Amino acid sequence: MDNEPINQNDSLDFTDIIRGGIKLAQANLGTIIKAVIVPYLFLLGLIVGVLLFMVLLSSGAAGSDFGSQFDSFSIGAADIGSLITLGGFLLILFLFVAYVLVRIQAGLSRVLLQSYRKKQKYTFRQVWTTGKNYWGPMVVVSFLVGLVVIAGLVALVIPGIIAIFLLVLAPIAVVDNFKGVDALRRSKDLVKGNLSVVFVLIVIYFALSAVPSIFGDSSAADALSFVISLSLSVVSPAILVVLYESLAVEAASNSLEQPSHQDSNAS
């Protein structure tokens, strides 16, 4: 792998972060694609499961086609036992899919962080195995980030928006073994000195996501939306990892260069 750490002697530049993220994504392209596709397959399975259960509980005549069974489904006509069964099944299915999504996200972030540091390639199996150790802390931190952002938006809109920028690296801090509030604090400490870089990266992300809307409601717009969405899903995790590690190296370098209080008094 040839993704070298970004030079910390110069001021951090968002183009360096993007280039570093693209190189990291290229080095682990197969693993990232699998990590992106597998959650979609589980989501598809969840949708199919919901539709099948609606068909099974429908009051349509036996042997009727799928459409007629779906149309004849009525909650009012279903008995209480069937509704409880349906609700329990959907809840278990939803929780399982959510677990898979978070575990893969956590595992991918950890694997990419290790790949960037050690210059090694990792497999999807390692993503899944590694995610076992981080999905729980990831859920906790995601919940805390949500609370902080919602509180900021409710109190005043601007603090909520700033919180989004400051806490954008909290999920990466989790896989760097910062947990709970420490992960939020770690993200804030890293981002606050480079808020402009994070702001530009987020603006670029949303600007690219909005490009298909220029073409209106058309097949070309749908195709472009799919391509951009898939590309961002592949590159974004790697860019966040490179951003986190670059800011972490910069922060460590600054702390070493800053003289201690005792040294200042001695001079």
N, C-alpha and C positions, 0 to 999 in steps of 0.2 A: 504493500500500500504506500502511496506517495503523498497522502494528505498530511503536510507538515503543519505544526502549530503556527498560528498567526503571529507575526512579529509584534511583540509587545513594546518595542522601542518607539514605534510610531503610534499615533492616536488611532483608536479603533475605528474602522471604516466598515460600513454595512456591505459594501461590495466584497470585501475580504470574507465576511461572514457567509455571504451567499455562495461565493466560490468554494469556500471550505466545506459548506454543507452539501453542495453538489458533488464534490469529490468523495465525500464520505458516503453519500447515497449511492454513487456509482460503484464504490468498492463493496457495498453490501446490497446491491440492487435486488438480487434474487430473494434474499431474506426479507427485505422490506416489502416487496410485492406480495409475498406470501402472507406477511403480517397484515397487509391491507386487505387482501382478498378474503382471507379466512373469516374475519368478522362479518363481512357482507354475506357470506354463505350462511353463517349462523342467524343473521337477521332475516334472511330469506326463509330459513327453516322455521323461525318464529312466526312469520307471516303465514306460511303454509300450514303450520300447526293450528293457528287461530281459525283459518278458513275450514280446515278439515273438522275441527270440533264443532264449528257452527253447522256444518253439513250433517254431522252425526246427531246433533241435537235438534235438527229441523223436524218439522211435523209433516214434511212432504211424504208422499206415498213411496213405498219401497220400489226401487228400480227406476225412479224418475231420474232425469239427468241432473248434472251438477247445478246448472243455472236455476232449475225449478226448485231444487232443494234449498239453495241459498236464498231465493226470493221468499220462500215460505217460512223461513226462520222467523220466529217471533218470541221475544223474551216473555211476553205475557202468557204465552201458551206453554212455556216450559215449566216443569215442576221445580220445587225448591231444591231437591236433591241434585237435579241436573245442573242447576245454576251454581250450586256450591262446587260440584265436580269441575265444571268449566272454569270457575274462578280460581280454584286451587291449581288446576293444570296450567292455566295461563300465568299465574303468579310464579310457580316453580320454573316454568319455561323462561319467563322474563328474567328472573334472578340468575338463572344459569347462563343465559346469553350475556347479561351484564357482567357476570364474573369473567367470562371468556374475553370480552372486549377489554376490560380493565387489566386483566392479567397479561394479555398480549401487548397492550399499550405500555405497561410498566416494564415488561421484559424487553421490548424493542428499545425503549429509551436507555435502559441499563446496558444492553448489548452494544448500542451505538456509542455510548459514552466510553465503554471499555475498548471498542474498536478504534475510536479516535485517539485514545491515550496509548494503547499498546500496538497500534498499527497492525491489527489482526482482523481476519474475517470470521464471522460467526454464522451459524445456521439457524433456521427457524426452530429447530428442536431446542437449541440453546435459548432462544427467545422465550419459548413456552416454559422451559425448566426454570429459567431465571425469574420469570414473572411470578412464580409461586411465592417468592420471598418479599415481593414488593407490592402486590396488588392491594393488600390490606392498608398499609400506610398511604398508598395512592388514593384510595377511597376517602380516607380521613382528611388528607390535605385538600382534595378536590372539594369536599364538603366545607372545609374552613374557608377556602378561597371564595366559594359561592356565597357564604355568609358575609364575608368582608365586602365583596363587590355589591351585593344587594343592599347592605347597610349604607354603603357610600352612595349608591344611586337613589335610595330613599331619602337620605338626609339632604344631599345636594348632588346633582348629576356629575359635576366635575370630579369630586373625590372618588366617585365610583369608577369613572373612566381612568383616573390616575392609578387606582388600585389594580385595574386590569393590566396596565403596563408593568407596574412594580412586581406583580405576582405571576407574570407570564412564565417565569422559570421555576416556579415552585414544584411542578411535576418532575423536572430534571433533578432538582435538589433532593427529592425523595429517593431517587435511584442512586444518588451520591451519598446515601445513608444519613440524610437529615430528615427528621420525622416531626409531624405535627406542626406546631407553631415555629419550630426551628427552621423548617423548610420554607415557610413564608418569610421569616426574617432573613434567611440566606438569599432568597430571590430579591427581596427589597434592597439588601445591602449591595448586591452585585449590579442591580439595574439603575439605582438612583444616580450614579455618576455617569451613566451612559444612556439616559432616558431618550435622547434624540435618536440614537441608533436603533433602539427598540421601537420607537415610534415610527421610524421610516420603514422598518421591516414589516410591522403590522399593517401599515398603510399599503405597502406593496402587495401584501397577501390579499387584503380585501379588494384592492383595485383589480388584481388579476381575477378574483372570483366574480367580479361584476362585469367583466368584459363581455360574456355571452349575452347580457341584457341589451347590448347595443344592437344586436341583430333581431331583437324582438322575439315573438313566439314563432319559431321556425325550426325545421329539422337541423339546419346549420347551427343554430344557437344551441340546440340540445346536444349535438355532437361535440361542439366546442366546449360546452359546459362539462361534458363527461371527460374530455381530454385534460382540461385545466384542473378539474377536481381530482382526477387520478394523479396528475403530476404533482400537485400540491400535497396530496396525501403521502406521496413517496419522498418528496424533498423536505417538507416542513419538519418532520421529526429530526432529521439530520442537521438542519439549520439551527434548530433550538439547542441541540447538543453542542454544536460548534460555538454558538453564542455564549452558552453557559460556561464552557471550558475556557474560552478566550477571556471572558470577564473574570473568571476565577483566577486565572494566571495573572491577569493584570492587577487584581486586588492583592494577591500574594506578593507580587513584585513591589507594589506601592508600600505594603506594610513592612517589607524588608528595608526599603530605602528610607522610611520615615524614622528619624532618631527617637530613641526612647526618652522618657522624662528624666531619667537619671543621667543619661548622656548629655542632655541639654544643660542640666544643672552643673555637670562637671566641667563643661566648656565655658 
